Amino acid sequence: MVLSEIIRNIEFFAGLDQKTLRRIEQSAIVCQFGPDEVIIKEGELGLGMYVVISGKVEVLKKIPGGKLKLAELGPSQFFAEMSLIDDKPRSATVATLEATECLLLTRDSLLKLMDRSPQIALRMAKMLAARLRVAGEKQASVPPKPVLPPEAAATNGNGHHAPDPADDICPRPGSAKAAIQDQLVGAFSAVYALKAMTRFSVAVLGCPVEGFAANAIDEIRLGDVKVFILPAGESVHLAISAWAEGNFNLHVFHPQSVTPLRFGPVPIAESDSFTLNLPAAGAEAPIELRRLN
C-alpha cells in the first residue's frame, strides 16, 4: 500500500482535502521497528506524534518494583501526541510487541500543517479533549466511598460539615469536574501558545450553564464542561443561560489576548442569562461578558 493511501485510511486524517493530504505525505516519516524495540523512553524528550501503520506496541509506566502496562495500541492508533504541545519528558515508555511500522509527524512539521490547514488544528483539539475524557471516565469509575450514617454524614464523621449537595452541580476548586475544566484550559493554553489555533477563538464554559452561538464551528463536551470553537475572523455572540443556582467559570482564548481571559466565578440564579461578545480579530471592540437580566 502506498503512503498516500495509508494516510487516507487513518481516521485522524479521514476527509481532509487532497492538498492537505499531500502536505501530510510530504512531511511524514515512515519508521520501522523490530520486536521488543523501544520507540519512546520514559523521561526522554519526544520527537513528535506516531501513528501505528502495522504491528503492535505497548505503553509502560515505571512503578516501584517494576513496570505497569497501561495500554496496547495497534494500526491507526496514536501515541506521544502530547509531545506536540509541550517539551516535557515523556511520561511513559512505548515498546513494540512485534515488528511494527509507524508514521512519524514531528512537532515542527505538524505545527506547520496546522497553520496551513485549520482542519488539522480542530482535529488536534478534539483529540486532546478525547484524551481528557478518557481520563475523566477512569476517574469516575473509581468506586464511591461508603455512605456514612446520617449522624456522621452531617459532619463527615470527623466534626467537619459535609459539602453541600450543590457541589455536584457547581464543582468546588479541587473537585473532579473542576479538574477537568482546568485540564482543558491547560491543553488549549498550550495549543494556543504555539499559534496553532489563532484562526479560531475558544470558549471553555463550566456548569451549571449552557451556551449557544449561531456561528460556532464546533462544540466539544466533557461532562458538564463545554468547549466552543468559534471563528476569530468575525464577531461572535455566545449566549449563556443558567439552569441552576450556583457559579460558573468561563475561559476565553482570542487572538486579541496573549493569555486566556477568565470570567468568574460568576454567581447565578436559575434562568439568568448572559452574552459573551467577541470582536473579530483586529477589531478594537472589547471582549466582554454581559448579564442580560
Phi, psi and omega in degrees: 000131181286159186300319181300322180289322178300314182296319180297331182274355177277126187304321182301328183259358184300135176086356177289152181290162185299324181297317179293319179298322178295321178297320178297316180299320180289333183268336187286149177240126178271126182240137179243136183229146176274175178298146177058034179256136179278124177268315178229135180251131179304133179096348179258161178285145180266155179276329184166203183262136179251144171239128179285123176271313177210157182095198185206143178231160174239148180253123187238142179236133177292134174224161178305124178088003179161214181229146177252129178276117183269325185192161167241136182235140180235196185309136179077000178267153186257158165207159181068023181294334180291343177294345180285335184244000174211162179253024182280154175301147182293144186270359180205163176262140175240123182228153181281147173261344179200176177305128189224142175241132182232155172257125180251125171248112182291161181303313182297317183292322181287325177295323176294320178296319180294326178294322182275331186233096182303333181300325181291322177298319179295318180292325177296319178299317179294323180295319178295320178295320179297321178300316180290326178297316179298318179297320179294321179294322177296320179294321181291339182280353178293129182304139179293158178291151178304144179285130180278155173302153184309317183291331178275324183298328182298334180236018183062014177074005182224017178093352179260141181293140178291151178296149178295142178304336180297345177300332178292332180271314182245089189299137176281159173306134181094348178284168181298317180295318178296324180295321179297316179296318179298320180293321177298314179299318179297317180296314180289329175299316181295315180294317182293324179296334179276006180062026183274344184228025185286357170279355182235157163255153181227132175239122178255112189244127179276202181240164010260073180224161172241160180224156178206134173226129184299328183254023176298139179277321181199164178221132179240133181240134170235092186065234181272358179268130182244140174241122178254123174267121190234151180287130179278343184276001178215159180291149183227139174238107180266111178280132181236126180231138181273143175242002176200164177282146178155222179219152173225155176243146179225127175244133185236129173251126185210144180302341180290338185236138180281342177234154180296142177269137180244131172244123177122175005292133181260118179289139183219154169249160180304135179079005171297152179222149182221167169224134173262120181256117178247123177282162173295148179305131180095344178284155183270353180295148181280160169272124185216148173250121184244134174277133183261346178214000000 
